[in-house]
Amino acid sequence: MAKAEALNQALAHWRTGEGGDAMARGTVEWLFAWYREQARFKKNAAKTRSDYRRLMDMLAVFETKAGSPPLGKRMAAKVDASVADKLYAKLRLRGERQATYAMQVCRLVWTWAVRHHRVTGVKENPFAGMGLKSTSVKGNRATSRAEYDLYRATARKMGFQSMATAAALSFECCQRVWDAFGFADSDGQEHRGIEWAGYEPGKQIALVQSKTGNNVVLPLTIAVGGELVRLYPDLEDELERTPRTASVIVVEERSGEKYKERRMSSVHRAICEKAGLPKDMTFTGFRHGGITEVGSVSADVRPISGHATLDVTRIYNKATADKAREIAVARRAHIAALGGDLSENVSEHVE
């Protein structure tokens, strides 16, 4: 307990400069503070900046040797490869992932410091060439259509029609989570959500892809033999079940307002547990699943997802409503080839 209190006090002193122990120019703690003021650091997403700050705070008060001054008090220019290796070895006792991530952050800071050595006094990067590979967790896996169907059926049975509808907007329309729910993204910017005004039943649904600002218009039907065939029946069924109580489509049943991200995550996890779905099934996985499904029938997902580009070699394909319709038709055919309407068999899996 005493050691923890001492570390907390040291961290507070480092942040505020109080206690007669203000940071000295050229020290590691000074270098961290300097780096945080650089455009190089500020351009990162809010979550990335927060993660970097947390690691820098930890490293600034970290004792590489019992009884010795914390790392933050060392002169940054005198931190050599031997110190970096010892630091990594000691951090590994707390976990491989944290140790590797800390070394990666230090490498970024020292790389930038070397570039500006006249200001920082740092001429070598002791964290370069350590041969460490990223140990970050796996990305969001794509949710399958069978999982998507089971999720929606379970959400409805639990009284969360809003979650079933949001899942449909993400999976069928390939839209990002913050667009479906209208809450803040990773940079802290709040989005308006998908609005009822853009939905014309049996005709089309129009959205604005927030990250790129691109307009996305999805045709909902196509004429076949003089009859209209629905291209997104699951999406329209969920929208038909959803009460229109606000300008945005997805609102929480409990409050009548847009979801907060934490509340959404809590409800999502409860639905997955009730349905017996995998623990690693994230809400972002619905969008990935939809894009994966589109990718199986078309090389260009932009008419659905709203992406600005495919990649540097395929930037000249124009996204059009006709292309979106073609993709939707092929997608329905793909679903049929996999076994018809998969949602027909979902109810038997829900208690």
N, C-alpha and C positions, 0 to 999 in steps of 0.2 A: 504493500500500500504506500509506504514512504517513497519507494522508488517511482511509483506511478505519479505521485503528487509532485515529485521533483521534476519529472519529465514534463508534466502539464505546466508547471511554473516556468520551466525553461522555454517551452513553446510559446507561452504567453509573452514572455520577455522578448523573444525573437520577433513576434508579430508587432508588438507595441514599442519596443525599444526602451521599455521602462526597467526599473530595478538596477540602474547603473551598469547595465550589461548590453548596451546598444551594439548593433552589428558593426563590425569594422569593414572598411572597404577592402575588397579582394578575398574575403572569406567565402566559404561555401554558402553560408546563409545569405550573404550579400549578393552572391551570384544568382541564387534562386530568386531573390527579390528583384534583381535587375532583369532576369529573363521574363518574369511575369509582366513586366512593363513593355516588352517587345511585341511588335505587331505579329511576329512569328508565333507567339503564344496566344495572343488575343484572337487570332483568326480561327482557332479551334472551336469546335462545338462546345456548348456550355458544360455538358457532361464530361467531355474530355478535359476541359480546363479544371473542373472540380476534381477529377481523378488525379491530375498532375499536381494540383495544390496539396491534396491529401498526402501523396507520396513525398513531396518536398518537405512538408511539415514533419513527417515521420523521420525522414533522413536528417533533417537539421538538428534534431535532438537525439539522434541515434548514437550510442556509444560503441565504437568499434572494439574497444577494449575496456574492461571493467575499471572504473575509477579514472579513466582518461576523459579529456574534454570531448563533448559531442562533435560529430562530424561537421556540424555547422560552423564551429569555431576554427576549423582548420583553414589554412590558406588554399584556395581553389587551385592555384598554380602548382602547389606542392603535392596534390593528390595524384599519385602515379599508379601504374598498373598493379603494383603490389597491394596498394591500399584498396583499389577497385576489386581485386580478387578476394581479399580478406572480407571486404564489405559484403560481397555477393555470397561468400561461404557462410557468413553469420546470418544473413537474411534468409538463406535457404532453410534454416532451422524453423522459420515461421511459415514456410511454404514455398515451393518451387515457383508457383505462378507469381506471387508477390515479388519475390527476389528478381525474377527475370524482368518483370514490368518496371521495377525500380531502376534496374540497369539500363533499360531502354530509355527511360525518362532522363537519366543522367547523361546518356550518350547524346540525346538531343540538346540538352543544356550546354554540355561541353563543346559540342560541334559548333553551336552558335557563338559560344564564348571565344573559341579559337578564331572564328571568322572576324570577330571584333576584338582581337587580342590587345590592341592599343588602349582599349577601354577597360578590359577585364584583366589583362596581364596573363591570361591563359594561352599557352602556345601549343599544347598537346592535349589530345583526348585519351585519357586512360581507360575509358569505357568502350572505345572502338576495338573491333577485332576480338571480342570475347567469345565469339562463336555461339552465342545464345540464340535459340529459336523461340519465337513467340509461343506462349503457353495459354493464350487467351481461350476462353470457352468457345465451343463450336457455334457457328452462326445459327440463326433461326431456320430450322428445317421446314421444308414445304409441307403443309397439311394436305392430306389426301382428300378426295371428294367424299369417300366413305366416312372419314373422320369429321369432315365438315357437315355432312348430313346428320350424323349422330349428335354432334354438338348442338346444332340448331333444334333438333327434336328435344333434347334434354333441357336446353335453355327455356324453351316454351313451356315444358312441363313444370319447371321450377318457377315459372312466372316472370321470366326475363325475356319477353318478346324483343325488347330493345337490343339485347345481346345477339339474338338470332338474326335480327335485321342488320346489325353492324357487321356480323360475320359475312352475311350475304353481300353487303356493299364492298367488303374487302376482297372476298373470294371471287365473286362474279365480275365486279367492276375493277378489280386489281388496284384498289385505292389504299393509300397509307392509313395506318391506324389513327393518326391525329386528324386526318381528313374525315374519316368515318365518324369519329366521336367529337371532333371539334375542340379538343383540348390542346395544351401547349406542346410544341415539339421539343426536340433535344436542345434547341437554342433558346427555349423559353418563350417562343412566339406562339400566341394563341391563335387558333384557326376557327373560322366560323362554322365549320361542319358542312355536311351535305344537306341542302335545303329542299323542302317540298316543292318550291317554285320551279325547280328544274326537272320535276318528274311529270311526265304526261303518260298516264296509264295506257298500255297497249300501243304506245308510239315510240317514246324515247325517254332517256334520262340524261340530263346534262349536268356536268360537274366541272369544277375548276381544280386542277391538280396544283395544290398549294406550293410545292417545292419549286416547280418550274413555271407556274402561272399559265400552263397550257389548258385550253378548253378541251374537255373530253365529252363527246356526244355518242351515246350508245343506242343504236336502233333496237327496239324491243321486239319487233315483229318483222316478218317477211311474207310476201304473198306467194303462195304455192297452189297452183291449180285453182285460182280464184278464191282461195281461203287464206286467212291470216294465221300464220304459225308463230307461236311465241318462241323467242330465242333465249330468253332468260326466265323461264317459268318459276324457278326457285326464288329468284330475286323478287319477282312481282308478287308471288304468294306471300313472302315475308312483308313486303310493303303494304299489301292489302290488309294484313293482320295488325299492322302498326297504327295506333291512334294518332291523329294529327292534332297534337296539343301544343305545338310550338312551330316556329319557322324552320327549325332544323329537324331532320328526320329522327335522329337518335337522341332520346332523352331518357333519363333514368326514371323508372316507375315510382321509386320511393320519393323523389324530390320534384319530379316534373321538370328538371333542369338538365343541362349537359353533365355528363359524367366527369368526375375528377379522375385523374389517371390512377391514383391509388385504389379508389373504389372499383374502377373497371377491372384492375388486375385481381382484386380480391374476388369479385364475382366470377371472373373468367376461371380462376383456379377452382372455385367451388363447382362450377359447371363441369369442368374436366374431371374432377374427382368423382362427382356423381355419375358421370357417363363411363368412368373407367378408361378415360383417354390418357395417353402418355404424359408424364410430368414435364417433358421438355416441349410440349405443344404450346407455343406462344401465339398471341393474337396476330402478330406480324406474319406468322406462318400461313394465315389464310390468304394474304396477298401473294406470298411466295407460291402457294399452292395454285392459285388462279393463274399466275404468270407462267408457272410450269405447265399447266394444262394448255394455255394458249400457245406456249412454245412448242408443244407437241404437234400443233396443226399449222403454225405460222412462224416464220423467222422474225417477223416484225410485230412486237407486242405494243408498240406506241399508241396505236389507235384505241387501245383499251386502257393501258396503264398511264398514259400521259407523259411518258419519258421524253426528254428533250432529244436524245440521240440513242442510236443503237450502240455504236462504238465508233472509233475514229475511221474505220474502213467502210461504214455503212450509214453515213450521215445524210445521204441524199434521197432516201426513200421518203416520199411524202405521205403523211398520215391523213387519211380521208375517212368520211363516214361510210363510203362504199367498202373500203377495206375493213372497217370495223364490222360491217354487216357480214362480209365474207368470213371473217374470223369467227363470228358468233355461229354462223351456219356450220362451219367445219367443227367447231367446238361441240355443238349438239350432236353431230354425227359421231364424233370421237367418243362422247359419253355413251351413246347408244351402242357403239361397238364394244365398249367395256362391259356391257351388261344391261343396257337400257337405263331406265330411271332408277338410279341407285337409292334414291330416297324412299322408294316404295317399301324397302325391306328394313328401314331404320327402326321403325316403331317396335319391332320385336326385340331390339337390343336395349330398349329403355324400360326400366322397371315402372 
